[in-house]
């Protein structure tokens, strides 16, 4: 089972976040020893804001360490349905949140998610295994 890596973990490592770097770096390393690591276009986009050149981003996210996967259309459908539940529970965002696409991608593909943001994933994708603090 592959592991979809959330942008917060990658950003913690890339920015050497003072609070989360140790946990994120260690979790990323341990997970890479046991499973293939994957990012999708949503994660890639969220990380890209830290880089002015795509070449620098590509160097920071080496393909031999982090495979790229497209988001399946079934995952986009699921993300929209989860967004409707979010709105029914009082959520204010009018469009599906990035976490909904990431969670739906993991759910449809049978991946785990490496994240430090357990909340939305556990709430809206309870069947997706999480690697989280």
Secondary structure, DSSP 8 states (H G I E B T S, - for coil): --EEE-HHHHHHHHTT-TTTHHHHHHHHHHHHHHS-EEE-HHHHHHHHTT-SSHHHHHHHS-TTTEEE----HHHHHHHHHHHHHHHHTT---SS--HHHHHHHHHHHHT-EEE-S-HHHHHHH-TTS-EE--
